[in-house]
Amino acid sequence: MSEHEHNHYPIFLPDSEEKERIVIPEENGDENLFDVLFYFDVPETDKSYVVVVPAEQDTDDDEEQEVFAFRYEGDDEDFKLFPIETDEEWDIVEEMINTFSDEGEE
């Protein structure tokens, strides 16, 4: 993973040679494939987050992309996702997504 510094927290991008993908199961047993956009950690809360997009999502450059974010714990071998439950967490995640989007437009 490569690291990009910005004003808030470091953004960790998956290696660019190959997209990093994760499978997220639904309650009904269906599985959905997602491309990882980036990871970031919040040292103040000791929590880590991953931001993903559906792998098969077709979008034009002008179209907004559907983005999902989760809190995660563990590593590659034991990776668990949790829903983001507080407004404070969502504020941090939205700010990081906006920062990531702004960097991508430059």
N, C-alpha and C positions, 0 to 999 in steps of 0.2 A: 504494500500500500504506500502511496506517496502522500506527503503532508503539505497542506497549504495553510499558512498562517493568515489570520485576519484579525479584526479588532476584538473578537470575543473568544471563541474557542477554536482550536485547530480542527480542520476538516480533513478526514482521512479518505482518500479515494481508492477504490479497488485498482489493482494493477491494470494498466490500459491495454495490455496485449489481448486479454480475454475478459469479457464481461463476467462479473461475479453475479451469480444467480442464487436465489433461495426459493424454496417451496414453502408456501404457507397454507396449511390445511384449513378448511372451513368446518363449522360444526357438523354439517351434513356429510362430511367425508370427502368432498371434492377438494382437489389440490390446485392451487394457483401458483404460477411461476412468476417471479419478480426479478427485475434487474436492480442491483444495488447502485444507488447514485453516490452515496457517501455515508460515512460513519462520523460520529463525534461524541466526545466525552465532556461531561460537566463536572469538573473537580469539586465544586462547592457542594454538590448533592451526591457525588460519588456514583452517578448514573451514566449509562452509555445509551446511545440512540443510533438507529439505522433508518435511512430514508430510502425508499424504494419506489419503483414504477412498474406497472404490469409489463411483462416481457413482450407480449404480443400487441402492445398498444400502438396503433398507427396514428401518427400525428404529423401535421405539417408544421413547419417552423413557426408559423403565425398562431397555431392552435395551442391552447394551454394543455399541459400534460397532467394527467391524474397522478397525484403523488400521495404516498402513504408513509407514515412514520410510526416507529415502534421503539419502546425501550427494550434493551436486550441485556441479557446476562450470559456469561460463559464465553467459550471460545469456539473454534471450528468444530471440535468434537462434541461439545455439549452446549449448543446454541439455543437459548430459549427466548421467545418474544413475549412481550407484555404490552397491553394497551396503555396509551398515555391517558392518564385519568384526571390530571389537574390543569386548571387554566394556566398556572405558572409554567408547567412543563410545555404546554401548547405554545405559549408566548415564546419560549426559548427555541422550540422547534421551528416555528414560523419565521423567526428572525434568522435562523441558520439557513432555512430554505431560500429566503430572500437573498441572503448573502451569497449563497451558492449560485443562484440564478443571475445575480448581478455580475459575479465573476465570470460566468459563462458567456455573458453578452459582450464582455470586453475583448 
